[in-house]
Amino acid sequence: TGGWKDDETPWCASFVNWVMKRSGYGGNNSAWAPDWANYGRRISRPAYGAIVVFEGHVGFVVGKSGGRIQVLGGNQNNEVNISNYGTGTVIAYVMPSSYDIPPEAYNLTQGSGSNASIYNTQ
């Protein structure tokens, strides 16, 4: 998405753009997380693989932990990792318009905890 000033620039939306482009669905080319609320089509509840848009963050739903959802995202403690988030600031859950969501995607499994580091950017 460009526009990087330094290593303190928020990059969660850039990570989602990168993943969506690599998966063949295309991104939205915006570095602003809330812009993802207008991507594809909205769904009414979290599903595995859905893009979850918060007031100031965006990532992918990968599970649940108690009453929280687990999010694979970039710029989570300066890493790409899985972290637990409450749903109080969720703006939208979205999927690519052309993706048919299998019913079992709504059956989120309990994860093993937060901050499971996948890739450390430091």
LODO-727985 format. One record per residue (C-alpha): x, y, z; residue number from 1. Coordinates in Angstrom, 1 decimal, m for minus. Example, Ala and Ser with C-alpha at 12.3 -4.5 7.8 and 13.67 -1.06 7.14 Angstrom:
node X=12.3, Y=m4.5, Z=7.8, i=1
node X=13.7, Y=m1.1, Z=7.1, i=2
end
This chain:
node X=0.0, Y=0.0, Z=0.0, i=1
node X=3.1, Y=2.3, Z=0.1, i=2
node X=3.4, Y=5.5, Z=2.0, i=3
node X=5.7, Y=4.1, Z=4.7, i=4
node X=7.4, Y=6.8, Z=6.7, i=5
node X=9.3, Y=4.6, Z=9.2, i=6
node X=9.0, Y=1.4, Z=11.1, i=7
node X=6.4, Y=2.9, Z=13.4, i=8
node X=3.8, Y=3.2, Z=10.5, i=9
node X=0.8, Y=0.9, Z=11.2, i=10
node X=0.9, Y=m2.0, Z=8.7, i=11
node X=m2.1, Y=m4.3, Z=9.6, i=12
node X=m4.0, Y=m3.2, Z=6.5, i=13
node X=m1.0, Y=m3.7, Z=4.3, i=14
node X=m0.6, Y=m7.2, Z=5.6, i=15
node X=m4.2, Y=m8.0, Z=4.8, i=16
node X=m3.7, Y=m6.5, Z=1.3, i=17
node X=m0.7, Y=m8.7, Z=0.8, i=18
node X=m2.5, Y=m11.9, Z=1.9, i=19
node X=m5.5, Y=m11.2, Z=m0.2, i=20
node X=m3.5, Y=m10.4, Z=m3.3, i=21
node X=m1.3, Y=m13.5, Z=m2.8, i=22
node X=m4.5, Y=m15.7, Z=m2.5, i=23
node X=m5.9, Y=m14.4, Z=m5.8, i=24
node X=m8.8, Y=m12.4, Z=m4.4, i=25
node X=m7.2, Y=m8.9, Z=m4.6, i=26
node X=m6.9, Y=m6.3, Z=m2.0, i=27
node X=m8.3, Y=m2.9, Z=m1.5, i=28
node X=m5.0, Y=m1.0, Z=m1.8, i=29
node X=m5.7, Y=1.0, Z=1.3, i=30
node X=m3.5, Y=1.3, Z=4.3, i=31
node X=m6.4, Y=2.4, Z=6.5, i=32
node X=m7.9, Y=m0.6, Z=8.5, i=33
node X=m11.5, Y=0.6, Z=8.5, i=34
node X=m11.6, Y=0.7, Z=4.7, i=35
node X=m11.8, Y=m3.1, Z=4.8, i=36
node X=m15.4, Y=m2.8, Z=6.1, i=37
node X=m16.3, Y=m2.0, Z=2.5, i=38
node X=m14.5, Y=m4.9, Z=0.9, i=39
node X=m16.4, Y=m7.9, Z=m0.6, i=40
node X=m19.6, Y=m8.7, Z=1.3, i=41
node X=m20.4, Y=m8.5, Z=4.9, i=42
node X=m21.3, Y=m11.6, Z=7.0, i=43
node X=m23.3, Y=m11.5, Z=10.2, i=44
node X=m20.9, Y=m13.3, Z=12.5, i=45
node X=m17.3, Y=m14.5, Z=12.6, i=46
node X=m16.3, Y=m17.3, Z=10.3, i=47
node X=m12.9, Y=m19.0, Z=10.0, i=48
node X=m10.9, Y=m17.0, Z=7.5, i=49
node X=m13.1, Y=m13.9, Z=7.5, i=50
node X=m11.6, Y=m10.5, Z=7.5, i=51
node X=m12.4, Y=m8.9, Z=10.8, i=52
node X=m12.5, Y=m5.1, Z=10.8, i=53
node X=m12.1, Y=m3.3, Z=14.2, i=54
node X=m12.2, Y=0.5, Z=14.8, i=55
node X=m8.4, Y=0.7, Z=14.3, i=56
node X=m7.2, Y=m2.8, Z=13.3, i=57
node X=m7.9, Y=m5.5, Z=10.7, i=58
node X=m6.9, Y=m9.2, Z=10.5, i=59
node X=m8.3, Y=m12.7, Z=9.8, i=60
node X=m10.5, Y=m14.8, Z=12.1, i=61
node X=m8.7, Y=m18.1, Z=13.0, i=62
node X=m10.6, Y=m19.3, Z=16.1, i=63
node X=m12.0, Y=m18.3, Z=19.4, i=64
node X=m10.7, Y=m18.3, Z=23.0, i=65
node X=m13.5, Y=m18.0, Z=25.5, i=66
node X=m15.6, Y=m15.1, Z=24.5, i=67
node X=m12.9, Y=m13.6, Z=22.3, i=68
node X=m11.9, Y=m14.2, Z=18.7, i=69
node X=m8.4, Y=m15.2, Z=17.7, i=70
node X=m7.0, Y=m13.0, Z=14.9, i=71
node X=m4.1, Y=m13.7, Z=12.6, i=72
node X=m2.8, Y=m10.2, Z=11.8, i=73
node X=0.1, Y=m8.0, Z=11.1, i=74
node X=1.4, Y=m5.3, Z=13.4, i=75
node X=0.3, Y=m7.2, Z=16.5, i=76
node X=3.2, Y=m6.4, Z=18.8, i=77
node X=5.2, Y=m5.6, Z=15.7, i=78
node X=4.7, Y=m9.2, Z=14.5, i=79
node X=2.5, Y=m11.3, Z=12.3, i=80
node X=0.9, Y=m13.5, Z=15.0, i=81
node X=m2.3, Y=m14.8, Z=16.4, i=82
node X=m3.8, Y=m12.7, Z=19.2, i=83
node X=m7.1, Y=m12.7, Z=21.1, i=84
node X=m9.4, Y=m9.7, Z=20.7, i=85
node X=m12.8, Y=m8.8, Z=22.2, i=86
node X=m15.6, Y=m8.2, Z=19.8, i=87
node X=m16.7, Y=m4.8, Z=21.3, i=88
node X=m15.0, Y=m2.7, Z=18.6, i=89
node X=m15.7, Y=m4.9, Z=15.6, i=90
node X=m17.0, Y=m2.8, Z=12.7, i=91
node X=m17.6, Y=m5.7, Z=10.3, i=92
node X=m16.8, Y=m9.3, Z=9.2, i=93
node X=m16.2, Y=m9.5, Z=5.5, i=94
node X=m15.4, Y=m12.1, Z=2.8, i=95
node X=m14.5, Y=m11.8, Z=m0.8, i=96
node X=m17.8, Y=m11.5, Z=m2.9, i=97
node X=m16.9, Y=m14.6, Z=m4.9, i=98
node X=m16.1, Y=m16.9, Z=m1.9, i=99
node X=m18.8, Y=m19.4, Z=m0.9, i=100
node X=m18.5, Y=m19.9, Z=2.9, i=101
node X=m18.9, Y=m23.5, Z=3.9, i=102
node X=m21.3, Y=m23.8, Z=6.9, i=103
node X=m18.6, Y=m25.4, Z=9.1, i=104
node X=m16.5, Y=m22.2, Z=8.8, i=105
node X=m18.9, Y=m20.7, Z=11.4, i=106
node X=m17.9, Y=m23.4, Z=14.0, i=107
node X=m14.9, Y=m21.7, Z=15.4, i=108
node X=m12.7, Y=m24.0, Z=17.5, i=109
node X=m11.1, Y=m23.0, Z=20.8, i=110
node X=m7.5, Y=m22.0, Z=20.2, i=111
node X=m4.5, Y=m22.5, Z=22.4, i=112
node X=m3.9, Y=m19.0, Z=23.5, i=113
node X=m2.8, Y=m15.5, Z=22.4, i=114
node X=0.3, Y=m14.2, Z=20.8, i=115
node X=1.3, Y=m17.4, Z=19.1, i=116
node X=4.1, Y=m15.9, Z=17.1, i=117
node X=4.3, Y=m16.9, Z=13.4, i=118
node X=6.8, Y=m14.5, Z=12.1, i=119
node X=8.8, Y=m12.0, Z=14.1, i=120
node X=9.5, Y=m8.8, Z=12.1, i=121
node X=12.2, Y=m7.5, Z=14.3, i=122
end
